[in-house]
Amino acid sequence: MLEGTATFETTPDPNEASETTEVGPMGAIHFEAGDVFQQGRNETKEPVTGLAIGVGSERHAWDGVEALVDCPDCGAETVHSLAASDADDPRMPAMDAMTITCTACGSDR
């Protein structure tokens, strides 16, 4: 974090309670690949300036990427898988070119 304070919520499993960590100016937080579900947010009234660095094995490889997302069909926050519509295109796809699938009920967005 360069300026301000960001709050990160992490959990190793979506069915477990999450932990909250605050990261202030010149602080850092680290996540291993496949380590935890995480989300960051600004819970203050001051601006937050941060820098995120990701190192993947392949550029924009979507296999195995999972996110916690509110599923309207399940009525709860559930694990969703992400897939690019054109898996052979190495560029970052637009959101409308992504398929987001609930792993609990199978519905796509």
Order of alpha helices (4+ residues) and beta strands (2+ residues): beta-beta-beta-beta-beta-beta
